[in-house]
Amino acid sequence: MGNVALDVARILLTPVNILEKTDITHHALEALRSSKVKQVHICGRRGPLQVAFTIKELREMIKLPGCRSIFNTSDFEGLSQYVTDLPRPRKRLTELMIKTALGKPDGKEAERIAMATNEWHLKCLRTPVAFLDDGAGNLSGIKLEINKLQGEASIDQKIISTNSTETIPCGLALRSIGYQGVPIDSNMPFNIKSGTLQHADGRVLHRPVDGSRLDQWVLF
């Protein structure tokens, strides 16, 4: 789950009268005028410590007019004990997610949330496995495999499947899965599964021509 996923959700849920004051294209604005989207689920395979969006993007979603944020509390319970040792940007991001998931809003914020007509859900530890149709060729839902984290809490934790699934009814599904590297030279030590190249500090390993270096997108 990265910034693009949050950006898409924000556009779908932002009131049109606010979007009118931005540089959004006319045809997109007209489509959003007739939108019936009131609820968005943002799903990611891994846990809260592995999310890729920034605190700025998250804060914009949390404060979105007319919209409430719904997180699975079980994803964040006990997470505070690991925050101290995180790098500062990751620490601040995680603290905000914990506050949103477990905090008790009061005053004007509680009133704003109570009056919200839209909502977005942050669903960690979910892997899409199938799109479902209604029998007439229309999307009716998405089937998600439920994962769990393995090992001590860290940004490098791996996931394993619980062999359980859940289904979210929906009429629209968008993928935001980032990039995928492809091989461009048979002499390169390319990993087809991960879409990355073997390297040492950015220098390609096992290549006949010395000095080749990599962009960060294909490092592993």
Solvent accessible surface area in square Angstrom, and as a share of the most:
residue,aa,sasa,rsa
1,M,44,0.20
2,G,19,0.19
3,N,50,0.25
4,V,96,0.55
5,A,17,0.13
6,L,1,0.00
7,D,44,0.23
8,V,56,0.32
9,A,2,0.01
10,R,62,0.23
11,I,56,0.29
12,L,37,0.18
13,L,2,0.01
14,T,15,0.09
15,P,43,0.27
16,V,35,0.20
17,N,94,0.48
18,I,62,0.32
19,L,6,0.03
20,E,84,0.38
21,K,172,0.73
22,T,73,0.42
23,D,140,0.72
24,I,42,0.21
25,T,72,0.42
26,H,133,0.59
27,H,140,0.63
28,A,31,0.24
29,L,18,0.09
30,E,71,0.32
31,A,65,0.51
32,L,26,0.13
33,R,117,0.43
34,S,86,0.56
35,S,43,0.28
36,K,182,0.77
37,V,42,0.24
38,K,114,0.48
39,Q,92,0.41
40,V,20,0.12
41,H,54,0.24
42,I,11,0.06
43,C,39,0.24
44,G,8,0.08
45,R,127,0.46
46,R,74,0.27
47,G,0,0.00
48,P,4,0.02
49,L,4,0.02
50,Q,24,0.10
51,V,3,0.02
52,A,71,0.55
53,F,5,0.02
54,T,63,0.37
55,I,29,0.15
56,K,120,0.51
57,E,25,0.11
58,L,0,0.00
59,R,104,0.38
60,E,64,0.29
61,M,1,0.00
62,I,18,0.09
63,K,118,0.50
64,L,9,0.05
65,P,61,0.38
66,G,32,0.31
67,C,0,0.00
68,R,60,0.22
69,S,27,0.18
70,I,61,0.31
71,F,14,0.06
72,N,43,0.22
73,T,66,0.38
74,S,85,0.55
75,D,25,0.13
76,F,1,0.00
77,E,113,0.50
78,G,47,0.45
79,L,17,0.09
80,S,68,0.44
81,Q,133,0.59
82,Y,77,0.29
83,V,10,0.05
84,T,104,0.61
85,D,135,0.70
86,L,24,0.12
87,P,79,0.49
88,R,168,0.61
89,P,96,0.60
90,R,52,0.19
91,K,66,0.28
92,R,89,0.33
93,L,7,0.04
94,T,0,0.00
95,E,74,0.33
96,L,33,0.17
97,M,0,0.00
98,I,20,0.10
99,K,147,0.62
100,T,35,0.20
101,A,14,0.11
102,L,65,0.32
103,G,33,0.31
104,K,184,0.78
105,P,68,0.43
106,D,112,0.58
107,G,58,0.56
108,K,180,0.76
109,E,49,0.22
110,A,34,0.26
111,E,104,0.46
112,R,59,0.22
113,I,47,0.24
114,A,79,0.61
115,M,140,0.62
116,A,8,0.06
117,T,102,0.59
118,N,19,0.10
119,E,28,0.12
120,W,0,0.00
121,H,29,0.13
122,L,1,0.01
123,K,22,0.09
124,C,0,0.00
125,L,23,0.11
126,R,30,0.11
127,T,30,0.18
128,P,67,0.42
129,V,76,0.44
130,A,40,0.31
131,F,114,0.48
132,L,61,0.31
133,D,92,0.48
134,D,81,0.42
135,G,70,0.67
136,A,80,0.62
137,G,69,0.66
138,N,86,0.44
139,L,53,0.26
140,S,43,0.28
141,G,1,0.01
142,I,22,0.11
143,K,74,0.31
144,L,0,0.00
145,E,48,0.22
146,I,43,0.22
147,N,8,0.04
148,K,105,0.44
149,L,57,0.28
150,Q,100,0.45
151,G,62,0.60
152,E,143,0.64
153,A,25,0.19
154,S,43,0.28
155,I,74,0.38
156,D,101,0.52
157,Q,15,0.07
158,K,139,0.59
159,I,41,0.21
160,I,65,0.33
161,S,43,0.28
162,T,50,0.29
163,N,137,0.70
164,S,53,0.34
165,T,69,0.40
166,E,50,0.22
167,T,76,0.44
168,I,15,0.08
169,P,112,0.70
170,C,37,0.22
171,G,65,0.63
172,L,94,0.47
173,A,37,0.29
174,L,108,0.54
175,R,191,0.70
176,S,52,0.33
177,I,142,0.72
178,G,70,0.67
179,Y,117,0.45
180,Q,116,0.51
181,G,12,0.12
182,V,103,0.59
183,P,70,0.44
184,I,157,0.80
185,D,42,0.22
186,S,119,0.77
187,N,86,0.44
188,M,36,0.16
189,P,32,0.20
190,F,39,0.16
191,N,62,0.32
192,I,127,0.64
193,K,194,0.82
194,S,58,0.37
195,G,0,0.00
196,T,11,0.07
197,L,17,0.08
198,Q,71,0.31
199,H,41,0.18
200,A,51,0.39
201,D,135,0.70
202,G,9,0.09
203,R,112,0.41
204,V,12,0.07
205,L,55,0.27
206,H,139,0.62
207,R,52,0.19
208,P,103,0.65
209,V,93,0.53
210,D,132,0.68
211,G,42,0.40
212,S,26,0.17
213,R,144,0.52
214,L,32,0.16
215,D,85,0.44
216,Q,130,0.58
217,W,143,0.50
218,V,33,0.19
219,L,59,0.30
220,F,118,0.49
